[in-house]
Amino acid sequence: MGDIATRLAGIVGAEHVSEGEAANESYTHDESLTVTHRRPSAVVRPGTTGEVAAVVRLAGELGVPVTPRGSGTGLSGAAVATESGILVSFERMDRILEIDLDNHIAVVQPGLTLRELNEALAPHHLVYPVFPGEDSASLGGNVATNAGGMRAVKYGVTRHHVTGLEVVLGTGDVLRTGGKVTKSSTGYDLTQLVIGSEGTLALVTEITLRLYPRPGHLATVLAPYATLEEVTEAIPRIVASGIGPLLVEYIDMISMAGITANAGIDLGIPDELRDRALAYLVIVLEDRRDDRLEEDVAELAELVADLGALDVFVLPPTAGAQLIDAREKAFFAARAAGADDIIDMVVPRASMARYMARVSELAAATGSLVTGCGHAGDGNVHLSVFQPDAGVRHDLIRDVFSSGLALGGAISGEHGIGTEKKGYLAELGDPVALDLLRRIKSAFDPRGILNPGVIFD
């Protein structure tokens, strides 16, 4: 790789290339609990689209794999390069190119983080609403995985807010898709095809995003329930009420204990009530006017009580913010507790109770502990799996996925497949669909150099 590193240095400058052991340890992994750490032969940090295209053309000429990387906050192994490959880190391509106030559009580079974008939007009273739980995540990574998060029940996921892309194909060609327009019926939608492709079709170098007015007032409602079934039965009624919640989350009792202890917060729930609650429903409302928000909170509290809640708490602003922050960091609490894997199955929200009952049966049958919380408003279930035996864990997760698929679900709602779930997709996925994915990849990446081994082999 010495000659390749020299040629890469000729493209981006020697100071922006790290070879072998000189590459920082952080480049060898993402946040997946199961990924094997791999040190790429070279890490390159381009500063322009032209440099990205030149790197890809060089890699194609030499038959070297290329893996794109944003902030490394992913949970599927998709941003971990092969040991013989080049890791393209977008940390230098982190600028806001334009904030178009008239069209409510931002044009950004892929290395920009969610935190940086929303800090820049705040003075304009605008917001980019996708928040997958980690504001250090990059916009390029969000596009790669079609990131979602807790606000998806109101705003949807990444693909609902990306109107255009600039990308580098596996040939080194630069392609622009979409733009500032909000609709188009002009041929295939290449923008949407790239979103969620996990770096296997193209390297994203520019993103055009839809922005929204930033509401000024938030309120958090916490409702403990005696059973998860009662929680899931309440959700369709809440969503259909017209109140328009920003987020609707469920948290089981074990996960609630873990995330509040990990964050060091006390929600003031009486011991007697906490002992009876097997699951919690957390609902956040937002509005631009405080009086309208108060009316919606009162209506929601009454509705939730009628739907079987053991009690209803309207949390003080500080406590509400702490709970949501703790929920967003549930992954770190699970990791600290010794979880062996994290999965993010999605099922139709009306099927969540049946699905979770089946998960409990499977966990008990294998002597495993499976705890959960998730985006109840859209059926996205996040499960922490505690089972140290790799063989038993594999079979358990396969059966958990199979049970969700039987209900009309999908293996991943927002984390992506990466390298860590591709075996389950190969075993349980539709072979016709997988064959089509391979053929689409060959059209974008005829040499097969872009993130090989991600999603499928």
C-alpha positions, 0 to 999 in steps of 0.5 A: 500500500506504500505506493497507493498512500503516495498517490493518495497524498498526491491527490489530497496532500500528505498531511491528509493521509494516514497509512496503516498503524499511523491511522487513529484507533477510532477509524477501526470501528463504529459503535456496534457491539459486535463488529470486529475492529479492522485497521484500513491500509490507508485513511484519506481525508478529502476536502473537495468533491473532485478529490473524492472522485480522484480517490475513487478513480485510483481505487478502481484502477487498482481494485482497492475497496473504498469505505466512506465514514462520517462520525462513526456513530453507526451501529451496524459496522457499515463504516468499518473498512476492510484491512486491504481497503481505503477509508474515506473520512469526510471530517474535512468536508463539514461546511454549510454551503447555503441556508436558503431562507426563502425555500427553507432549504440547507445545502451541506457537506456530508461531514457536517454534524446534526449539532452544527447544523441545528446550531446554525439554524437556531438564529433563523428559527428553523430546525432540521428535524431528524434526530437519531439520538446522537447529535454528533452524527454526520449528515452523510452518515444519516443519509447512508443509513436513512436515519430516523429517531424518536421524532419520526412519528411526526417528521418521518425519517431522513429520506423525507427531508433530502431533496437532492444529492451530489454523489461520486459513483464507483466509476469516479463519475460525479452525479447530481440528483434532485435539487431544491424542488420538493417534487419531481416525476422525471424518471427514476428517483436516484436520490431515494435510491442512494439514501439508505444504501450504506455507501455501497452505491456512491459516496455522498459529497453534498446534501440538499435538505428540507428545513422546518419552523422551530417551535418554541415550546415543549412538554413531556407527558409520562404515563406508567402502564401495568402491561406493554399490551395496554401501551401498544393499544393506546398508541393508535388512539393517541396518533389518531387524536389529531394532537400531533405528538413530536415523539411517542416512546415506550420504555420497559421497566428494566430499561427505564431503571437502567437509563434513569440510573445511568443518567442519575435522574429521579422522576419522582414516581412513587415506589408503589406505582413503580412496582406496578408499572411494567412499561412506560409511555413517553409523549412529547408535544410541541407548539409555537404558542404556550397556551395552545401547548397547555390545551393539547397537554390537558387533552392528552393527559385526559386521553391517556388516563382514559386509555388505562394509564396507572397515572399521568405525569406532566414532567417539569421542563428540566425533568422532561429534557433529562428523561428524553436525553436519557432515552436518547442515550439508552444504547450507552446504558445498555452497553454499560450494563453488558448487552451483547447486541442491539437490534432495531426491528420494526413492525406495524405499530398495532402488532407491537404487543404481539411481537414483544410477547413472542420476543419474551417467549424466545428469550425465556426459552434460551435463558436470555434477557431481552429488554426494550424501548422504542419508537412506539409511534412507528413500531420501531423496537430497540432490543438489548440482547443479553446472551454471552453464548454467540451461537445461542445469541445468533439463533435467538436473534434470527428467531426474533427477526423471523417473528417480526418479519412474519408480522410484516416487519423489517430487520432494521428500522434505522440502524441499517444492515451493515456487516453485522446483520447481513447474515440474517438478511441473507437467511431471511430476506427475499432472494429476488429482492437481494438479487435485484439489489446486487444488480443495482449495485453493479450499475452504480459500482461496476468494479465492486469497490464501494463498501464490499461486504456491506448489506450482502456479500 
